Amino acid sequence: MHNQPEKLLEVRPDGKPLKSFARVVLDRRATSHFAPDPVPREYLDAILELAAQAPSGYNLQPWRFIVVQDDANRKRLQKAAFNQPKVAEAPCVIIAIGMKEEVKARADEVFIEGAQRRSADPEKIEAYQKQAMDFLSTMKMDVWVNRHVMIALTTMMLAAESYGFDTAPMEGFDPAAVKKEFGIPDEAEVVALLAIGRMREPEKPYPGRFELARIAFTEHYGRPWSQR
Amino acid sequence: MHNQPEKLLEVRPDGKPLKSFARVVLDRRATSHFAPDPVPREYLDAILELAAQAPSGYNLQPWRFIVVQDDANRKRLQKAAFNQPKVAEAPCVIIAIGMKEEVKARADEVFIEGAQRRSADPEKIEAYQKQAMDFLSTMKMDVWVNRHVMIALTTMMLAAESYGFDTAPMEGFDPAAVKKEFGIPDEAEVVALLAIGRMREPEKPYPGRFELARIAFTEHYGRPWSQR
């Protein structure tokens, strides 16, 4: 495995400084139409590196990402995604998948390296690994990998925004068709697509969000959070 | 529903400026032990507001968050979370849940307001809502709400980090016990817990991440991404 990147891009492609986290979140909107300008390779590297830093249960990292930039491949992906125009328009579309079996089959490596790096007590590593595998055996693995892949994909989406790109997360696709077209193993869950590029048209008006009192509760379900 | 917050906290509680997105991601580590210092209320408000800005399919926002700060309640939550010490130590623990039924029952409101705000074409709003409900009827709702809640919870975790707090996302809990203790409806999925506070002890060594070539592919599953 590898260490954190020592140095990441700290400016946007236009030379502007990166936005604050709050601005990244507030400015992010799902982009409907993309211009063809490609995402520079060094930015794709940085966006993927940041996504790879996402946390996961026992550091098992069940996420995998297929980066689709080729014109013909984006058209194939568009067909498997109910013909959404943005899939073929965006210069880069990420297929985010989660591995339900590989994550268990290759867990040894994670636990051995965790002990070598002293992230876990080497004396207890076998017990720790057994605990992890016992825990996973109680989980619905489709739910579990979907949860985890979304941590990394959300990080990726916000990373792209922080570098000044526009994004569109998508859940409208035929998983079987996506698997077939891109050689994805049966055991994988196709979790989401993420288009990355530059918007071609102004964004649609903001659709609003539920008030905090509706979605956040104080101490107990149903007791509305009251904002200061 | 409400608009985006016009003004969000743009400094940390110690007066320092917010970190760049890349630093937020690189500095974030799962905290094992927390100090008792509370999270100031205005920061909890900002963290919740940012989480609420997360995107969701058709803007349906299936996430709900129970903010647990009371000592006795954190001890009750700890019991339902395999007695993990950090649940009782952290001054604030968020229970993140997803609503499988309410999200459909209350969809009208989202579509009507979307049309009023001209986020969707008012002429097409009925067809759009039908399409959404047809789509949801094809989804495994436990998977769907887990995906969505993790978008908002990841945003929340990174928001807390950007304000200089430490966090620990957790998946080790007994969902039935959490539901019983906090009055959560049967139809809900308990997706994750997020502890927010200040670390009490230095972080464990970084456990490493898979190389990008292992988790990212070029155009097709299995063709390793080669970083520049």
Contacts between the chains, C-beta under 8 A, distances in Angstrom:
chain1	res1	chain2	res2	distance
A	1	B	207	7.8
A	1	B	208	3.4
A	1	B	209	5.7
A	1	B	210	5.7
A	1	B	211	6.9
A	2	B	208	6.4
A	2	B	209	6.2
A	2	B	210	7.6
A	2	B	211	5.1
A	3	B	206	6.9
A	3	B	208	6.7
A	4	B	26	5.5
A	4	B	206	6.5
A	4	B	209	7.7
A	5	B	26	7.6
A	8	B	22	4.5
A	8	B	26	7.2
A	9	B	22	7.4
A	10	B	20	6.4
A	10	B	22	6.7
A	17	B	20	7.9
A	18	B	20	4.6
A	18	B	21	5.9
A	18	B	22	7.0
A	19	B	21	7.4
A	20	B	10	6.4
A	20	B	17	7.9
A	20	B	18	4.6
A	20	B	20	8.0
A	20	B	162	7.3
A	21	B	18	5.9
A	21	B	19	7.4
A	21	B	21	5.7
A	21	B	24	5.7
A	21	B	50	7.7
A	21	B	158	6.4
A	21	B	159	6.4
A	21	B	162	3.5
A	22	B	8	4.4
A	22	B	9	7.4
A	22	B	10	6.7
A	22	B	18	7.0
A	22	B	46	7.5
A	22	B	50	6.4
A	22	B	159	7.5
A	22	B	162	7.1
A	24	B	21	5.7
A	25	B	50	4.9
A	25	B	53	5.1
A	25	B	155	6.2
A	25	B	159	7.0
A	26	B	4	5.5
A	26	B	5	7.6
A	26	B	8	7.2
A	26	B	50	7.9
A	26	B	53	6.3
A	28	B	53	7.5
A	28	B	55	7.2
A	30	B	55	5.5
A	41	B	228	5.3
A	42	B	228	5.7
A	45	B	212	7.4
A	45	B	227	5.1
A	45	B	228	5.6
A	46	B	22	7.5
A	48	B	212	5.6
A	48	B	216	5.1
A	48	B	225	6.9
A	49	B	212	6.7
A	50	B	21	7.7
A	50	B	22	6.4
A	50	B	25	4.9
A	50	B	26	7.9
A	52	B	209	5.0
A	52	B	210	7.0
A	52	B	212	6.3
A	52	B	215	6.2
A	52	B	216	7.9
A	53	B	25	5.1
A	53	B	26	6.3
A	53	B	28	7.5
A	53	B	209	6.5
A	54	B	154	7.5
A	55	B	28	7.2
A	55	B	30	5.6
A	55	B	169	6.0
A	57	B	171	5.4
A	59	B	207	4.7
A	59	B	208	7.7
A	59	B	209	7.9
A	61	B	209	6.6
A	61	B	210	5.5
A	61	B	215	6.7
A	63	B	215	6.3
A	64	B	215	5.3
A	64	B	216	7.4
A	64	B	217	6.9
A	64	B	221	7.5
A	65	B	215	6.4
A	65	B	216	4.8
A	65	B	217	7.0
A	65	B	225	8.0
A	66	B	216	7.8
A	66	B	217	4.7
A	66	B	218	7.9
A	66	B	219	7.1
A	66	B	220	6.8
A	66	B	221	5.9
A	67	B	216	6.2
A	67	B	217	6.9
A	67	B	218	5.9
A	67	B	219	7.2
A	67	B	225	6.2
A	68	B	219	6.0
A	69	B	219	7.2
A	70	B	219	5.5
A	73	B	219	5.4
A	73	B	220	7.9
A	97	B	221	7.7
A	110	B	207	7.6
A	113	B	207	7.1
A	113	B	208	5.4
A	114	B	207	4.7
A	114	B	208	7.6
A	117	B	205	5.1
A	117	B	206	6.8
A	117	B	207	5.7
A	117	B	208	5.9
A	118	B	204	7.7
A	118	B	205	4.9
A	119	B	204	5.1
A	119	B	205	4.8
A	119	B	206	6.8
A	119	B	207	3.8
A	119	B	208	7.8
A	120	B	204	7.7
A	120	B	207	7.5
A	135	B	172	7.0
A	140	B	142	7.0
A	142	B	140	7.0
A	142	B	143	5.5
A	143	B	142	5.5
A	143	B	143	5.7
A	143	B	146	5.1
A	143	B	189	7.9
A	144	B	171	8.0
A	146	B	143	5.1
A	146	B	146	5.3
A	146	B	147	4.9
A	146	B	150	7.8
A	147	B	146	4.9
A	147	B	147	7.3
A	147	B	150	5.1
A	147	B	171	7.4
A	147	B	191	6.7
A	147	B	192	7.1
A	148	B	150	7.9
A	150	B	146	7.8
A	150	B	147	5.1
A	150	B	148	7.9
A	150	B	150	3.8
A	150	B	151	5.7
A	150	B	154	6.9
A	151	B	150	5.7
A	151	B	154	4.9
A	151	B	169	7.7
A	154	B	54	7.5
A	154	B	150	6.9
A	154	B	151	4.9
A	154	B	154	3.9
A	154	B	155	6.4
A	155	B	25	6.2
A	155	B	154	6.4
A	155	B	158	7.3
A	158	B	21	6.4
A	158	B	155	7.3
A	158	B	158	6.7
A	159	B	21	6.4
A	159	B	22	7.5
A	159	B	25	7.0
A	162	B	20	7.3
A	162	B	21	3.5
A	162	B	22	7.2
A	169	B	55	6.0
A	169	B	151	7.7
A	171	B	57	5.4
A	171	B	144	8.0
A	171	B	147	7.4
A	172	B	135	7.0
A	182	B	219	7.9
A	182	B	220	5.5
A	182	B	221	5.4
A	183	B	220	5.2
A	183	B	221	4.4
A	183	B	222	6.3
A	184	B	221	4.7
A	185	B	221	7.1
A	188	B	221	8.0
A	189	B	143	8.0
A	191	B	147	6.7
A	192	B	147	7.1
A	204	B	118	7.7
A	204	B	119	5.1
A	204	B	120	7.7
A	205	B	117	5.1
A	205	B	118	4.9
A	205	B	119	4.8
A	206	B	3	6.9
A	206	B	4	6.5
A	206	B	117	6.8
A	206	B	119	6.8
A	207	B	1	7.8
A	207	B	59	4.7
A	207	B	110	7.6
A	207	B	113	7.1
A	207	B	114	4.7
A	207	B	117	5.8
A	207	B	119	3.8
A	207	B	120	7.5
A	208	B	1	3.3
A	208	B	2	6.4
A	208	B	3	6.7
A	208	B	59	7.7
A	208	B	113	5.4
A	208	B	114	7.6
A	208	B	117	5.9
A	208	B	119	7.8
A	209	B	1	5.7
A	209	B	2	6.2
A	209	B	4	7.7
A	209	B	52	5.0
A	209	B	53	6.5
A	209	B	59	7.9
A	209	B	61	6.6
A	210	B	1	5.7
A	210	B	2	7.6
A	210	B	52	7.1
A	210	B	61	5.5
A	211	B	1	6.9
A	211	B	2	5.1
A	212	B	45	7.5
A	212	B	48	5.6
A	212	B	49	6.6
A	212	B	52	6.3
A	215	B	52	6.2
A	215	B	61	6.7
A	215	B	63	6.3
A	215	B	64	5.3
A	215	B	65	6.5
A	216	B	48	5.2
A	216	B	52	7.9
A	216	B	64	7.4
A	216	B	65	4.8
A	216	B	66	7.8
A	216	B	67	6.2
A	217	B	64	6.9
A	217	B	65	7.0
A	217	B	66	4.7
A	217	B	67	6.9
A	218	B	66	7.9
A	218	B	67	5.9
A	219	B	66	7.1
A	219	B	67	7.2
A	219	B	68	6.0
A	219	B	69	7.2
A	219	B	70	5.5
A	219	B	73	5.4
A	219	B	182	7.9
A	220	B	66	6.8
A	220	B	73	7.9
A	220	B	182	5.5
A	220	B	183	5.2
A	221	B	64	7.5
A	221	B	66	5.9
A	221	B	97	7.8
A	221	B	182	5.5
A	221	B	183	4.3
A	221	B	184	4.7
A	221	B	185	7.1
A	221	B	188	8.0
A	222	B	183	6.3
A	225	B	48	6.9
A	225	B	65	8.0
A	225	B	67	6.2
A	227	B	45	5.1
A	228	B	41	5.3
A	228	B	42	5.8
A	228	B	45	5.7
